[in-house]
Amino acid sequence: MTQPAVHRPVQQPEEGKDGPGRPSWMHGAVRIHAAGRTRLRWPAAIAAAGVPVGVLWWVLAPSGLNVLSGNPALRSGSNLDTWLPRDLVLAGLFLLAGCIAGALASGVREEERAVTDVVLVVAAGALGALLAWRTGVLCGQWWGAPEDASANASIAFSLRSYAVLAIWPAAVALTLFVGRFLAAPKTPAARKPAPGNPASGEPA
């Protein structure tokens, strides 16, 4: 004997819940948390890049390992000719790092970019510059030859012009501006109607 089919009532999700047993506000919180992690990814990577840039500064610059010039006379910081090139090497590294960071950050889609994101990326460039400077100085203290810096602090591996620290964030900001300018949609110029065109209202 066939038993009649039993129709079970379908449970409707409770009001204020998105899915079984999960409130809708929880989904919104998860989305906000994921968006925040994505926004902080680029600034964190840019700031962390200051450590390898600082090591590279000590490897390339005069009074460091001096790989860039290879001149033995520029290995010691007591040579006054090493002070300016040492700062210029760090300035070049900051300019390169800032352009690369700005170009990568410009790849973010316009609808996903906010003013706070631009501020974070520029601030990360400033933090990366500070980390690079301190990392290079520490490399000189740990692995460099001992120098008597009692006569002048610049004899030790250091940075004389602190204005160099502004190059990295400035390069990031300039690259972001140029990238946004180039990516802006071009509005075509309005074409003038040809003479004799009825739409122009001029007689033929």
N, C-alpha and C positions, 0 to 999 in steps of 0.2 A: 504494500500500500504506500503510495507516494505521499510524503509529508509536504505540506505547503511551505513555500519558501518564506523565510523570515527576513523582512526588510529592517536592517538596523539603521537607526537615525544617524545621519552624517553630522559629525561634530564640526561646528563652525568655529573658526578662530575667534577668540575673545577680542572685544574691541580694545584697540590700543596695542595689539600684539601683531608682529609681522612673522608669521610662521608659527609652528607648534611650540608653545612654551617660551617664546623669546619676544620680549617687548620691542616695539619699533624703535624706541629711543636707543636701544642697545646696538642695533644695526647702524644708526647714525653715529654713535660714538666710535664704533669700529672703523667706519669710513673716515672720520675725522682723524683718528689716530694713524691710520695708514697714510693719509695725505700729509700729515705732519712729518712722518718718517721720510717720505719721499722728498719733501721740501728741504729737510736737513741733510740729505745725502750729499748733494753737491757742495754746500758750504763746508761740511766736515771733511770731504775729500780735498778741497782746495786748501783748507788750513793745515791738514796733515801733510800736504806736499811741501810745506816749509822745511820739514826735517831733511829729506833728501836734497833739497835745494841748498840748505846750509852745508851739508857734507860736500856737495859738489863745489860750492864756493871755496872751501878750504883746499880741496884737491886741485882746483884750477888756478887759484889766485897766487900772486907773488907773496912771499913770506909764509905761504902754506907749502903744499907739495909742489906748487909752481909747475904743474903739468902743461899749462897753456903756453907759457913762453919757453920753458926749459932752460932759461939762463941761470947758471949757478950763482951769479952775483945778486939775483933777486930772491934768493932763498931766505935771506935774513931780513928781519924787520928793521935792523939798524941802518939799512940802506934807505935813505929818504926817497929814492926813486920807486920804491915798492908801494908807497902809501896811496898815491892816486890810482895806479892800476888796480890795486886791491879793491878799492871802492867801485871802480868802473866795472870790474868783473861781476860784482854782486848786483850792480845796477842793470847790467845786461841780462843776468839770470832772472831778475825780477820782471823786466820788460817781457821776456819770453814767456815766463810762467803766467803773467797776467793776461797776455794775449791768448794763450792756450786756454786758460780757465774761462775767460770771457767768451771765447768762441764756442766752447763746449756748453756753457750755460745759455748761450744764444740759441742752441738747438732745441730748447724747451719750447713747446707749442705756446703761442701767444695767449690762448685762452686758459692755459694752466699757470701762467706767470703773473705774479702780482708785484706791487711796489715793495712789499716786504721781502719778497724773494730776491729782488735786485739789491736791496739794502743788505740782506744776509750774505750774498755772494761778495759784495764789495768789502764788508766787514771781515769776511773770511780771508780775503786777500791781505788785509792789514794784519790779521793774526798770523797768517802764513809768513809774512815778511818778518814779523817779530821772532817767530820760531826759527826761521832760517838764519837770522842774525845771531841769535843765542847759540844755535847749534854749531855754526861755524866757529864762534869764539870758544866753545867748549872743545871742539875738535883740535883747535890750536893749543889749548891748555893740556889736553890729554896726550895727544900724539905728536905735537910739534916739538922742535928743539927748544931747550930752555933759553929764554931771552931775558936780559936785564932791562926791565922797563922802568927803572927808577928815574931815568932822565926824561922820558916821555912815554905816556901810556900807549901811543901808537906804535911803539916798537914791537909790542906783542901783537898777535894776530887779532885785529879788531876793525871796527868801522869808524872812520873819522867823521864823515858827513852823514848825520842822521836823516837828512832830507831824502836819502836814497830809499828809506823805508816807505815813502809815499808812492814810489813808482809802481809797485805791484797793485795796490788797490786802484790807483789812477788808470793803469793799463786795463784792468778788468772793467771799470766803468766806461772807458772810452770804447773798448771792443763791444760791449753790450749796446752802447748807443749807435755805433756804426752798423752792427748787425740788425738792430731794430729799424734803422733808417733804410737799409738795403732791402729788408723784407717787407717794408710798407707797400701796400698796393698802389700802383701808379694810376691816377685818374687821367683818362685820355682827354686831350684838348678838344673843345667843341669845334666842329668843322663849320666854317662859314658857308652859307648857301651860295651857289654859283650865280653870277648875274643872269637875269632873265628867268630865274626859277620862280614859278608862281608862288612858292611858299615864302619867298623873300619879300614879296610885295613890290619888287622893282619891275619897271617895264622892260620888255625884251629889247 
